[in-house]
Amino acid sequence: MKKPKPRTRRPLDPDRDTMRAEYDFSGAVRGVTAARYRQGTNIVVLDPAVMDVFPDSASVNEALRALAPVLRRQRRTTAKRRSA
């Protein structure tokens, strides 16, 4: 007895509507939660030239934490010079 051939999946047509009938977005407002989402996020795009140095967000955060005291000190001395 021969085994049945496995069915091959056809690629989905990109123009095919795949939205289920129970999802109704007819009364939706675009971007209504964008401002609230933006408050909790801070997205930074790295230049591809430095991506080998900073492979993940942890390494970026570590470098910025090390640099932050120097920048704060520099900002204070610049502010003192301007007020004098």
N, C-alpha and C positions, 0 to 999 in steps of 0.2 A: 504494500500500500504506500503510495506516494504522499509525502507531506505537502500540505497546501502552501503555496507561495505566500510569503508575508506581504501584506499590503504596503505599498510605498506611499508616503505622504506627499501630497501635491503642495507646492508652495502656495501660501495664501495670496490672493489677489490684493494688492495694496489699496485698491479702490473699493473693496468689499466692506460693507458696513458690519462691524463686529460688536456694536453697542447692543447690550441686552435691552429688551423692551421695558423691563422694570426700572431702568435708570432714566429719569426724566430731568433734563437740565434746561428745560424751556424757560424756567423762571430764574435761572442763575445769573449772577452778576460777575463779570470778569474782573479779577484782581481785588476782590473785596477783602481778602485776608492777607494780601501781599505786605501791607504796612506792618501788620502784627507779626508776620513771619520775619520780616527784615529786622525787627527790634532784637530778636534773639540770635541773629546770625551776622557774621562778618566774613565775607568771602574775599579772598585775596588771590589774584592770579599771578603765579610765578613766571618769570621769564624762563624760557627753555634753557638758557645758558646756565642757570643756577639750580636746575632741577637735579643734577647729579650730586650737588652738595646737600640739598634738602630733599631727600626722597619721600618724606612723609610729614604730616603736620606736627608730629612730636619733635622732630629735629628743628623745624622752623620755630616752634615755641621755645625750645631750649636756647636757640641762638638769640632770639628777641629778649628773653629774660636776662641773658648775660649782657646784652647791649643796653637795656633800659636804664640802669643806674648811670651809665656814662652820658646818655642823652639827657637824663633829668638834671645832672650836674651841669652840663653844658647849657641847658636852657636857663638855669638859675643864674649862671655867670653872665649870660647874654642879657638877661633882664636887669641885672644890677648895673651893667655898663650903660644901658639905655637910660636908666633913671638917674644916673650920676651926672 
